[in-house]
Amino acid sequence: MNVAAPGASVPRRSVARMAALLGWLALAFAALSPAMAQGQSSVVLNLRGDETPETIRKMVDALSAPGRQIEIRVGGAAPTEAPVAAAKSDAPKPSMADEEGFQAQINALIDQFVEGLDHGGSAIPSIIQLPSDWGQVWQRNLNGRSGPSAGWRTFGILCLALAIAFAFRLAGERWFARRRQPKGPEFTPRLIAAGWALLQDFLTILVALIAVRVARNAWLPESDLAMFALTTGANGAVIGALYIAIGRFLFAPGMPERRVMPLPRAERHYRALVIYAVATPLAVTSILLAHRVGSGPLPATGLIVLSSTALTLFKLWFFKDVRRDLATLILAGSADPGPLRRLIAAGAAWFYMGVMVILWMVTCAAAMMRNGGRWAEAAALTEIAVIVVPILVVGVSSLLNCHAARREAVEGATPLTLAGGAALRAAAVGVIWAAGFFVLARIWAGLLLGVTSSQFALVMRQTAGVAVFAFVGWVALVFLHAFFEGYTPKRAAIGPGDEDAVHEASVPTRLATVLPVLRGVVLGAVLGLTILIVLSRLGVDIGPLLAGFGILGLAISFGSQALVRDIVSGVFFMLEDAFRVGEYVDTGRLKGTVEKISLRSMQLRHQSGQIHTVPFGQVQSLTNASRDWATIKFNVRLDHSADIEQARKAIKKTGIALLEDPEYGPHFIAPLKMQGVADITDSAIVIRLKFTAKPNQASMVQRESLKRVYRALNDAHVPFASNAVTVRGGEGSSQSQAAAAISTIPPPTSLAPAAG
C-alpha cells in the first residue's frame, strides 16, 4: 500500500519538471499547477484489495483535512472515483464528466472558472495570517532543540552547498572552457558547444542539490518544518536554476557565436527569462509552505490565485514583446516563405497569448472541481507541449539542415540526396508533431469527452492506419517534390540584348526537360491516391468516386478533342526529344527560346521579350537551332585588284588566333577559313568564309570573326570593294566626255563650301 502524500510528492514532481524543461518558454503553469493540485490536497491510496474496512477507515481519517480529497485505487485498477472529503461547508462540485454533451461541459467549466476566481479573490486577504502561522509552526521544530538552531542549520546548509557548487565549477572551468568554444559558425558546432555549457550548468546544479540533501540528512534529520522548508526551497531553486541553464543554452548571453536559437534581441529575452526563473520558484515555494503552515486552505488558495494571475500577466507581456522577433525567427526557416508560413509567423505570439489565458482559466476553475488536480496537471502539460514541440521542430530541422549542408559540401549534392534529406526532415518533423498531438489528445480526451484509457486506445488503433497512410503519403510528396525540383532547370532571367549570355550549361538534359511535365502528373497521382486510401480507411466507399471520375474523364476527352490533340502531340514531341528548355526553336509561325514546357503547350521567349504560348497540336513542323552544332557562312566583298592569296593567308591567321583565344576558342568546333571565291560581280570579288561553332554562341563568334577579318585584311593591304562608279571612255566627242564627267560629280550637298 503506497500513500502519496503532498509533501513526499514534491521531489518526484521536481524531477518531472527537470525532464520537461527542454523549452525555456514553458512558463508558470508548468511549475505552478502542481502546487495548485497540492493545494487541492488530492491524496491517492493504492490498495492491494485485502485490507479490512477498519484499516481503510483509519487511513482515511488520518489523511483527511479540510478541502483534501482522497482517491482510492484498488489492485492497480483504474482510479475509483470515490472521493472521500472531510466535513466542510463548501462541498466539492460534481465532476464535469457527469454533464451531458460537450457544450454543457464547456459551460460548466466557465461557471467553475468564475466561481474559482471569486473564491480565490476572497481568499487573498487571508494571506496576512501566514506570518503568525509560520511562527507558531516554526516553534514546534524538532531539529535544533540542542546546539545550533534550525534556522542557523538551514543557513549553513545553503552556504555549504553554494560553496561546494562554486568550487566544482571553478575546478572544471578550464576543461569546459575549451569545449564551450564552437568550431564553426554552422548549427552543429554551435549546438555541441552550447551542449557542453549546458552540461556544466547541469552538473553544477546537481552537485549543489546533492550537497543540500547530504547536509540536510546530517543536520536536519527530523521531519519538521525546517526540513520541509529546506527541501522545498532547494527544489524551487533547482527549478529556477534549470530555467536559467536552458536560457543560457538557447540564447548564450554574451556569446552570440554559440547561440542555438538566433532570436532577435536575445539578450533582452534572456533577462526576462531570469526574472521569471526567480519569480516562479518563489511563488511555488511560497504556496507549498503556506499549505504546510496554514491553519486552513484559504491562504494557499489566495497565494495561488495571486501568483498565477501575476505570472499570466507577465507571460502575456512577454509574448506581446517577443511577437516581432518570433515572427522573424519563423520566417527565417524558409528562403521563400509562403502564405501559410507568413500567417503562422503573424499569429504565433497571439496564439500563445490566447493559450496562456485559457490555461489560466482552467487552473482557476480547477479549484472548484472534484478532480481539479487532473485539470491543473493537464494545463501544465499542455503549456509544455505547445511550446516545447515547436522548439524541438526548429532544433531538429536546423540540425538536419546543417548535416545536409555539410554532406553537400563534402560529397556534392544530387537530386536523389536532396530529396532524401527533405523526406528525412519531413519525417522527423512529422513524428514530433504527431507525438505532440497524441499527448494533447490523450490529456484532454478524458477530461472533455470522458474517454477512458481503453476507449482512447481503441480510437487510436482505429485512427492509426489513417494517420500512417496520410503520413507516408505526405513524406512521399515531399520526396517527389524535392526530387523533381533538383532536376527542374532554373529559369534564367535574360534581359533585352543579352541573348549572347546563354551558355551551354543552361540547356538541360532530356530527362530534366521531361521531368517538369511529369512532376505535375506524378504529384497529382500520389496526392489523389493518398486521398482515396485515407477515405477508404475512414470507411468511405470509394467505388462510386472511381466510377464518377472515369465517366468525368471520358466526357472531358470527348468534349475537348483539341486538348487531347495537344497533349498527345506534346507527348510525342518529348519522346522524340525535339526540343528542350533553353533551346531556340522556330515553329514556322513563331520563334524564340523555350522557357517552359507544360502538358499541352510550351512558352517561347522572343528576342524582343515577348512570350509566345504555343499549343503542341498547332505545331506542324519545328526547327531547332540549338542542337549539337551550327555552321555559319558569310561573304566578304573585295576589290577587283585585291590579291586573293594574300586575303586567304590573312583569314587563315585570323582563324588560328580565334582558336587560341581563351574566350572564343572553346566555342569553336571547326576553325574559321575561307572557302574560296563565291562570285564575281561588276564591282567586287565575293569570297565566302565559314566556321562551325556551338549553336548557342554562333552569333557572338560570327561578330567577333567579322571584326578580326576586317582588321586583318586592312593590315594586309587587301582592298575592299567600293560602291563608287568608274566611267571609262575612248576618243569620243567632248560632249560625251562632259556627260561622263558630270555623271561622276558627287551631289552638291557633299561639296565643300569653297566650291563657288
C-alpha positions in Angstrom: 0.0 0.0 0.0 1.5 3.3 -1.1 0.3 6.6 0.1 1.3 9.6 -2.0 1.3 12.5 0.5 1.7 16.1 -0.7 5.0 16.7 1.0 6.5 13.5 -0.2 5.5 14.1 -3.8 7.5 17.3 -4.2 10.8 15.6 -5.2 9.1 13.5 -7.8 7.3 16.5 -9.4 10.6 18.4 -9.4 12.3 15.6 -11.3 9.4 15.5 -13.7 9.8 19.3 -14.3 13.5 18.8 -14.9 12.8 16.4 -17.8 10.1 18.8 -19.2 12.3 21.9 -19.2 13.6 21.4 -22.8 11.6 24.5 -23.7 12.5 27.6 -21.6 9.2 29.2 -22.6 7.2 26.6 -20.6 6.1 29.2 -18.1 4.1 29.4 -14.9 1.7 26.5 -15.2 4.5 24.0 -15.6 5.6 24.8 -12.0 2.5 26.4 -10.5 -0.1 23.9 -11.5 1.3 21.0 -9.5 1.3 23.3 -6.5 -2.3 24.1 -7.2 -3.0 20.4 -7.4 -1.4 20.1 -3.9 -3.5 23.0 -2.8 -6.4 20.7 -3.6 -4.8 18.2 -1.2 -5.6 15.3 -3.5 -4.2 12.1 -2.0 -4.1 8.7 -3.8 -4.4 5.5 -1.8 -3.1 2.4 -3.7 -4.7 -0.7 -2.0 -4.0 -4.3 -2.6 -7.6 -5.2 -2.0 -7.2 -7.3 1.1 -7.3 -4.5 3.7 -10.1 -4.5 6.3 -12.7 -1.7 6.4 -11.3 -0.6 9.7 -7.8 -0.2 8.4 -9.1 1.8 5.4 -11.2 4.0 7.7 -8.3 4.8 10.0 -6.1 5.7 7.0 -8.8 8.0 5.6 -9.3 9.7 9.0 -5.6 10.2 9.4 -5.2 11.8 5.9 -8.4 13.8 6.0 -8.1 17.6 6.3 -10.4 20.4 5.3 -10.6 20.6 1.5 -8.5 17.4 1.0 -9.7 14.7 -1.4 -8.8 11.1 -1.3 -8.7 8.9 -4.4 -8.7 5.2 -3.9 -7.1 2.7 -6.4 -7.6 -1.0 -5.7 -5.2 -3.6 -7.2 -3.7 -1.2 -9.8 -7.1 -0.7 -11.5 -8.3 2.5 -13.0 -8.9 5.2 -10.5 -12.1 4.7 -8.5 -14.0 7.9 -8.5 -15.0 7.6 -4.8 -13.6 10.8 -3.3 -13.9 11.0 0.5 -13.9 14.6 1.5 -13.6 15.9 5.0 -16.5 17.7 6.5 -16.6 21.2 5.3 -19.3 23.7 4.4 -18.3 24.1 0.8 -18.7 20.6 -0.7 -16.9 19.9 -3.9 -18.7 20.4 -7.2 -19.8 17.4 -9.2 -17.4 16.2 -11.9 -17.9 17.7 -15.4 -17.7 14.3 -16.8 -21.2 13.7 -15.4 -22.6 16.5 -17.6 -24.2 15.6 -20.9 -22.7 17.0 -24.0 -19.5 18.8 -24.8 -21.2 22.2 -24.8 -22.6 21.6 -21.3 -19.0 20.7 -20.1 -17.7 24.0 -21.6 -20.5 26.0 -19.9 -19.8 24.2 -16.6 -16.1 25.0 -17.0 -16.8 28.7 -17.5 -19.1 28.7 -14.4 -16.5 27.0 -12.3 -13.9 29.4 -13.6 -16.0 32.3 -12.3 -16.6 30.6 -9.0 -12.9 29.7 -8.6 -11.9 33.2 -9.4 -14.3 34.6 -6.8 -13.3 32.1 -4.3 -9.6 32.8 -4.8 -10.2 36.5 -4.7 -12.0 36.2 -1.4 -9.1 34.2 -0.1 -6.4 36.7 -0.8 -6.9 38.7 2.4 -6.2 35.6 4.4 -2.5 35.7 3.3 -1.8 38.1 6.1 -2.3 35.2 8.5 0.7 33.4 7.2 3.5 35.1 9.2 1.8 34.3 12.5 1.0 30.7 11.3 4.7 30.3 10.3 5.9 31.5 13.7 3.7 29.0 15.5 4.7 26.0 13.4 8.4 27.0 13.4 8.4 26.9 17.2 7.4 23.2 17.0 10.6 22.2 15.0 12.2 19.1 16.3 15.6 20.0 14.8 17.7 22.4 16.6 16.5 21.7 20.1 20.1 21.2 21.1 23.0 23.0 19.6 22.6 25.5 16.7 19.0 26.4 15.9 17.1 25.1 12.9 17.4 28.5 11.2 21.2 28.6 11.5 21.5 25.0 10.4 19.4 25.7 7.3 21.5 28.8 6.5 24.7 26.8 7.0 23.5 24.0 4.7 22.7 26.5 1.9 26.1 28.3 2.3 27.9 24.9 2.2 26.0 23.8 -0.9 26.8 27.1 -2.7 30.5 26.8 -1.7 30.8 23.3 -3.0 29.0 24.1 -6.3 31.2 27.1 -6.8 34.4 25.1 -6.1 33.2 22.4 -8.5 32.6 24.9 -11.3 35.9 26.6 -10.7 37.8 23.3 -10.8 36.3 22.3 -14.1 36.2 25.8 -15.7 39.3 25.4 -17.8 38.3 21.9 -19.1 34.8 23.1 -20.1 36.1 26.5 -21.4 37.8 24.8 -24.4 34.7 22.8 -25.3 32.4 25.8 -25.0 34.0 27.4 -28.0 32.3 26.4 -31.2 34.5 25.2 -34.0 32.5 26.8 -36.8 29.5 29.1 -37.5 27.3 26.2 -38.5 24.4 25.0 -36.3 26.0 21.7 -35.3 29.2 23.2 -33.9 27.2 25.8 -32.0 24.9 23.1 -30.7 27.8 21.0 -29.5 29.4 24.0 -27.8 26.1 25.0 -26.2 25.6 21.4 -25.1 28.9 21.4 -23.2 27.9 24.6 -21.5 24.5 23.1 -20.6 26.2 20.0 -19.2 28.5 22.2 -17.0 25.4 24.0 -15.6 23.5 20.8 -15.0 26.5 19.2 -13.2 26.9 22.3 -11.0 23.2 22.3 -10.1 23.3 18.5 -9.4 26.4 18.9 -7.2 24.6 21.7 -5.2 21.4 19.6 -4.9 23.4 16.5 -3.7 25.3 18.7 -1.1 21.9 20.0 0.2 20.5 16.5 0.5 23.5 15.1 2.3 23.8 18.0 4.7 20.1 18.0 5.3 20.1 14.3 6.3 23.0 15.1 8.7 22.0 18.4 10.2 18.1 18.3 9.8 17.3 14.6 10.4 13.8 15.2 11.9 10.8 15.6 9.6 9.6 19.1 10.7 9.0 22.5 9.1 12.7 23.3 8.9 13.4 20.1 6.9 10.4 20.7 4.7 11.3 24.3 4.1 14.8 23.5 3.1 13.7 20.7 0.8 11.0 22.8 -0.9 13.3 25.8 -1.2 16.1 23.7 -2.7 13.7 22.2 -5.2 12.4 25.6 -6.1 16.0 26.9 -6.5 16.9 23.9 -8.7 13.8 24.7 -10.9 14.9 28.3 -11.3 18.5 27.3 -12.0 17.3 24.9 -14.7 15.3 27.6 -16.3 18.3 29.8 -16.4 20.5 27.0 -17.7 18.1 26.3 -20.5 18.1 30.0 -21.3 21.9 30.1 -21.4 21.8 27.0 -23.7 19.4 28.6 -26.2 20.5 32.3 -26.0 24.2 32.1 -24.9 24.2 35.6 -23.3 27.5 37.4 -24.2 28.4 34.6 -26.6 26.4 35.2 -29.9 28.7 32.8 -31.8 27.4 30.0 -29.6 23.7 30.9 -29.8 21.5 28.0 -30.7 18.3 30.0 -31.2 19.1 33.1 -33.2 16.2 35.1 -31.8 16.5 38.8 -32.3 17.1 40.8 -29.1 18.2 37.5 -27.4 19.8 39.3 -24.5 16.6 41.1 -23.7 14.6 37.9 -23.7 17.2 36.1 -21.6 16.8 38.8 -18.9 13.0 38.3 -19.0 13.6 34.6 -18.5 15.9 35.2 -15.5 13.1 37.3 -13.9 10.6 34.6 -14.5 13.1 31.9 -13.2 13.3 33.8 -9.9 9.6 34.6 -9.6 8.1 31.2 -10.5 10.0 29.1 -7.9 9.5 31.7 -5.3 5.7 31.6 -5.9 5.6 27.8 -5.9 7.7 27.5 -2.8 5.5 30.1 -1.0 2.4 28.2 -1.9 3.8 24.9 -0.7 5.0 26.4 2.6 1.6 28.2 3.0 -0.2 24.9 2.5 2.1 23.3 5.2 1.8 26.0 7.9 -1.6 27.5 7.2 -4.4 26.9 9.5 -6.7 26.3 6.5 -6.6 26.2 2.7 -7.5 29.8 2.2 -4.0 31.4 2.5 -2.6 28.9 0.0 -5.6 29.4 -2.3 -5.1 33.2 -2.2 -1.4 32.8 -3.0 -2.3 30.5 -5.9 -4.7 33.0 -7.5 -2.5 36.0 -6.8 0.7 34.4 -8.2 -0.9 32.7 -11.1 -2.6 35.9 -12.2 0.6 37.9 -11.9 2.6 35.3 -13.8 0.0 35.1 -16.5 0.1 38.8 -17.0 3.9 38.6 -17.2 3.6 35.9 -19.9 1.1 38.0 -21.9 3.5 40.9 -21.7 6.4 38.7 -22.8 4.7 37.2 -25.8 3.5 40.6 -26.9 7.0 41.9 -26.6 8.5 39.0 -28.5 5.9 38.8 -31.3 8.0 40.5 -34.0 11.2 38.6 -33.1 9.2 35.3 -33.1 7.8 36.2 -36.5 11.3 36.9 -37.8 12.5 33.5 -36.5 9.7 31.6 -38.1 10.2 33.4 -41.5 13.9 32.7 -41.3 13.2 29.0 -41.5 12.5 29.2 -45.3 14.3 31.1 -48.0 11.0 31.8 -49.7 8.2 31.7 -47.1 4.8 31.0 -48.4 1.4 32.5 -47.3 0.9 29.8 -44.7 4.3 30.4 -43.0 3.6 34.1 -43.1 0.3 33.6 -41.5 1.8 31.4 -38.8 4.5 34.0 -38.1 2.0 36.7 -37.8 -0.3 34.8 -35.4 2.2 32.7 -33.3 2.5 35.2 -30.5 -1.2 35.9 -30.3 -1.8 32.1 -30.3 0.4 31.7 -27.3 -1.2 34.6 -25.5 -4.6 33.0 -26.1 -3.4 29.6 -24.9 -2.0 31.2 -21.7 -5.3 32.9 -20.9 -7.3 29.7 -21.5 -4.9 27.6 -19.3 -5.1 30.2 -16.6 -8.9 30.0 -16.7 -8.7 26.2 -16.5 -6.4 26.4 -13.4 -8.8 28.8 -11.7 -11.7 26.5 -12.5 -9.8 23.5 -11.2 -10.1 24.9 -7.6 -13.8 24.2 -7.7 -13.6 20.7 -9.3 -13.6 17.3 -7.6 -10.7 16.2 -9.9 -9.1 19.6 -10.1 -5.6 18.2 -9.7 -6.0 16.4 -13.1 -7.2 19.6 -14.8 -4.3 21.6 -13.3 -1.8 18.9 -14.5 -3.4 18.9 -17.9 -3.0 22.6 -18.2 0.7 22.3 -17.2 1.4 19.5 -19.7 -0.5 21.4 -22.5 1.6 24.5 -21.9 4.8 22.4 -22.1 3.7 20.7 -25.2 2.6 23.8 -27.2 6.0 25.4 -26.5 8.4 22.5 -26.4 7.2 20.8 -29.6 7.9 23.9 -31.9 11.3 24.3 -30.3 12.1 20.7 -30.9 10.9 21.0 -34.5 13.1 24.0 -35.1 16.1 22.3 -33.4 15.7 19.0 -35.3 15.2 20.8 -38.6 18.2 23.0 -38.1 20.4 20.0 -37.1 19.3 18.0 -40.2 19.8 21.1 -42.5 23.3 21.6 -41.1 24.1 17.9 -41.6 22.8 18.1 -45.2 24.8 21.2 -46.0 28.0 19.6 -44.6 27.4 16.5 -46.6 26.7 18.5 -49.8 29.9 20.5 -49.3 32.0 17.3 -48.8 30.3 14.8 -51.2 28.3 17.0 -53.5 24.6 17.2 -53.9 22.4 15.2 -56.3 18.7 15.4 -56.7 18.4 12.0 -55.0 20.3 13.0 -51.9 18.5 16.4 -51.7 15.1 14.5 -51.9 16.2 12.0 -49.3 17.3 14.8 -47.0 14.0 16.6 -47.4 12.0 13.4 -46.8 14.0 12.7 -43.7 13.4 16.2 -42.3 9.7 15.9 -43.1 9.5 12.5 -41.4 11.3 13.7 -38.3 9.2 16.9 -38.0 6.1 14.9 -38.6 6.9 12.4 -35.9 7.4 15.3 -33.4 4.2 17.0 -34.3 2.3 13.6 -34.2 3.8 12.9 -30.7 2.7 16.4 -29.5 -0.8 15.9 -30.9 -1.0 12.4 -29.3 -0.1 13.9 -25.9 -2.6 16.7 -26.1 -5.3 14.3 -27.3 -4.6 11.8 -24.5 -4.7 14.6 -21.9 -8.0 16.3 -22.9 -9.9 13.3 -24.3 -10.6 12.0 -20.9 -11.4 15.4 -19.3 -13.5 17.0 -22.0 -15.1 13.9 -23.6 -15.0 11.4 -20.7 -12.9 8.9 -22.8 -11.3 6.2 -20.7 -7.9 4.8 -21.3 -9.2 1.7 -23.0 -11.6 3.7 -25.2 -8.8 6.1 -26.2 -6.5 3.1 -27.0 -9.3 1.7 -29.2 -9.8 5.0 -31.0 -6.0 5.4 -31.5 -5.8 1.9 -33.0 -8.6 2.7 -35.4 -7.1 6.0 -36.5 -3.5 4.7 -36.6 -4.0 3.3 -40.1 -5.4 6.5 -41.4 -2.6 8.5 -39.8 0.1 6.2 -41.1 -1.2 6.3 -44.7 -1.6 10.1 -44.6 1.9 10.5 -43.1 3.5 8.2 -45.7 1.7 10.0 -48.5 2.9 13.3 -47.2 6.5 12.2 -46.9 6.3 10.7 -50.4 5.0 14.0 -51.8 7.9 15.9 -50.1 10.4 13.4 -51.5 9.0 13.6 -55.1 8.7 17.4 -55.0 12.3 17.8 -53.9 13.5 15.2 -56.4 11.7 17.0 -59.3 13.0 20.3 -58.1 16.5 19.0 -58.2 16.2 18.1 -61.9 14.0 21.0 -63.0 16.0 23.7 -64.8 16.1 27.0 -63.2 14.6 29.8 -65.2 17.3 32.3 -66.1 16.1 35.9 -66.4 17.7 37.2 -69.6 17.2 40.9 -70.3 16.9 42.6 -73.7 20.0 42.3 -75.8 21.5 39.5 -73.5 20.9 36.7 -75.9 24.6 36.1 -76.1 24.8 35.4 -72.4 23.2 32.0 -72.8 25.7 29.2 -72.2 25.6 25.5 -73.0 25.1 24.7 -69.3 21.7 26.5 -69.4 20.3 23.8 -71.7 19.3 20.9 -69.5 19.3 17.2 -70.4 16.3 15.5 -72.0 15.3 14.0 -68.6 15.4 17.4 -67.0 13.2 18.7 -69.7 10.6 16.0 -69.3 10.6 15.9 -65.5 8.7 19.2 -65.0 5.9 17.8 -67.1 5.9 14.5 -65.2 6.1 16.3 -61.9 2.5 17.6 -62.0 1.2 14.2 -63.2 3.1 12.2 -60.6 2.4 14.5 -57.7 -1.3 14.7 -58.6 -1.4 10.9 -58.9 0.2 10.4 -55.5 -2.0 13.0 -53.8 -5.1 11.5 -55.3 -4.1 8.0 -54.4 -3.3 9.1 -50.8 -6.7 10.8 -50.5 -8.5 7.7 -51.8 -6.7 5.4 -49.4 -7.4 7.7 -46.5 -11.1 7.9 -47.4 -11.2 4.1 -47.7 -9.6 3.7 -44.3 -12.2 6.1 -42.9 -14.9 3.8 -44.1 -15.9 5.8 -47.2 -17.0 3.7 -50.2 -14.6 4.9 -53.0 -16.1 2.8 -55.7 -18.7 5.4 -56.8 -16.0 8.0 -56.7 -13.7 6.0 -59.0 -16.7 5.3 -61.4 -17.6 9.0 -61.3 -14.1 10.1 -62.1 -13.9 7.7 -65.0 -17.2 9.0 -66.5 -16.0 12.6 -66.0 -12.7 11.8 -67.7 -14.5 10.2 -70.6 -16.8 13.2 -71.0 -13.8 15.6 -70.9 -12.0 13.6 -73.5 -14.9 13.6 -75.9 -15.6 17.3 -75.4 -12.0 18.5 -75.6 -10.6 17.0 -78.7 -8.2 19.9 -79.1 -6.9 19.4 -75.6 -6.3 15.7 -76.2 -4.6 16.5 -79.5 -2.3 19.0 -77.8 -1.4 16.5 -75.0 -0.8 13.6 -77.4 1.3 15.8 -79.7 3.3 17.1 -76.8 4.0 13.5 -75.6 5.4 12.6 -79.0 7.4 15.8 -79.2 9.1 14.9 -75.9 9.6 11.3 -76.7 11.3 12.3 -79.9 13.4 14.9 -78.0 12.5 17.6 -80.5 13.4 20.4 -78.2 14.4 21.2 -74.6 14.1 24.1 -72.2 16.7 26.7 -73.1 16.9 25.9 -76.8 16.0 28.3 -79.7 13.3 26.9 -81.9 11.2 28.0 -84.9 7.7 26.7 -85.3 7.2 28.3 -88.7 5.0 31.0 -87.4 6.6 31.9 -84.1 10.2 31.5 -82.9 12.1 32.0 -79.6 13.8 30.4 -76.7 11.9 27.6 -74.9 11.3 28.8 -71.3 8.6 26.4 -70.1 7.0 23.2 -71.1 3.6 22.1 -69.8 1.5 19.1 -70.6 -0.3 20.8 -73.5 1.9 23.7 -74.6 5.3 25.4 -74.5 6.3 29.0 -73.9 8.8 30.7 -76.3 10.7 33.9 -75.3 11.3 36.1 -78.3 14.4 38.2 -78.6 12.3 41.3 -78.1 11.0 39.9 -74.8 7.5 38.7 -75.8 6.4 35.3 -74.5 4.5 33.1 -77.0 2.4 30.2 -75.8 2.2 27.6 -78.5 -0.1 24.6 -78.1 1.6 21.4 -79.3 -1.3 20.5 -81.5 -0.8 23.6 -83.6 2.9 22.9 -84.3 3.1 21.2 -87.8 6.9 21.4 -88.0 9.6 22.6 -85.7 13.2 23.8 -86.4 15.7 23.5 -83.5 18.6 26.0 -83.9 20.3 25.0 -80.7 21.2 21.3 -81.1 24.7 20.0 -81.4 26.5 22.4 -83.8 25.9 25.3 -86.2 27.9 26.1 -89.4 27.9 29.8 -90.2 28.7 31.1 -93.7 29.1 34.7 -94.6 30.6 36.7 -97.6 33.2 39.5 -97.9 33.4 41.7 -101.0 36.9 42.6 -102.2 38.1 44.9 -104.9 39.0 43.5 -108.3 42.6 44.5 -107.7 42.8 42.5 -104.4 45.3 39.7 -104.0 43.1 36.6 -103.3 46.0 34.5 -101.9 47.0 37.3 -99.6 43.4 37.5 -98.4 43.3 33.7 -97.8 46.5 33.8 -95.7 45.2 36.7 -93.6 41.9 35.0 -92.9 43.7 31.8 -92.0 45.9 33.6 -89.5 42.7 35.1 -88.0 41.1 31.7 -87.6 44.2 30.4 -85.8 44.2 33.4 -83.5 40.5 32.8 -82.7 41.1 29.2 -81.8 43.9 30.2 -79.4 41.9 32.9 -77.7 40.8 31.7 -74.2 37.4 33.5 -74.5 36.4 32.5 -78.0 38.4 29.3 -78.7 36.3 26.9 -76.6 33.2 27.8 -78.7 34.7 26.7 -82.0 34.2 23.2 -83.4 35.8 23.9 -86.8 38.1 26.9 -87.3 37.4 30.0 -89.4 38.6 29.6 -93.0 38.0 30.9 -96.5 36.1 28.6 -98.8 37.1 30.5 -102.0 35.6 32.9 -104.5 31.8 32.6 -104.4 31.0 35.2 -107.1 32.5 37.9 -109.3 30.3 40.9 -110.0 30.9 44.1 -111.8 32.0 45.9 -108.7 33.5 43.2 -106.4 35.0 39.8 -105.9 32.8 37.9 -103.4 34.7 35.5 -101.2 33.0 33.1 -98.8 34.1 32.3 -95.2 32.7 29.7 -92.8 33.3 28.2 -89.4 31.5 25.7 -87.1 30.7 26.6 -83.5 28.4 25.6 -80.7 25.0 26.8 -81.6 24.3 29.0 -78.5 27.5 31.0 -79.3 27.3 31.2 -83.1 26.1 34.8 -83.4 28.7 36.1 -80.9 31.5 34.2 -82.7 30.4 35.5 -86.1 30.5 39.1 -85.0 34.0 38.7 -83.5 35.2 36.9 -86.6 34.0 39.8 -88.9 35.7 42.3 -86.7 39.0 40.5 -86.8 38.8 39.7 -90.5 38.2 43.3 -91.3 41.3 44.3 -89.3 43.4 41.6 -90.8 42.6 42.4 -94.4 43.3 46.1 -93.7 46.7 45.2 -92.2 47.4 43.0 -95.2 46.5 45.9 -97.6 43.8 43.9 -99.2 41.3 46.5 -100.6 37.6 46.1 -100.1 35.1 46.7 -102.8 33.8 50.2 -103.3 30.4 51.5 -104.4 32.0 54.3 -106.5 31.1 54.2 -110.2 34.1 54.5 -112.7 33.3 55.5 -116.3 35.9 54.9 -119.0 35.6 56.3 -122.5 37.6 56.3 -125.7 38.4 59.2 -128.0 34.8 60.3 -128.3 33.3 63.7 -128.6 33.8 66.3 -126.0 30.1 66.2 -125.2 30.3 62.5 -124.2 33.3 63.2 -122.0 31.5 66.1 -120.4 28.5 63.9 -119.7 30.7 61.3 -118.2 32.4 63.9 -116.0 29.0 65.2 -114.9 27.9 61.7 -114.0 30.9 61.3 -111.7 30.4 64.6 -109.9 29.0 64.0 -106.4 25.8 65.6 -105.3 26.0 69.3 -104.4 25.3 68.6 -100.7 28.6 66.8 -100.4 30.7 69.6 -101.9 32.8 71.9 -99.8 31.5 75.4 -99.3 34.6 76.9 -101.2 33.4 75.4 -104.5 31.7 78.6 -105.5 
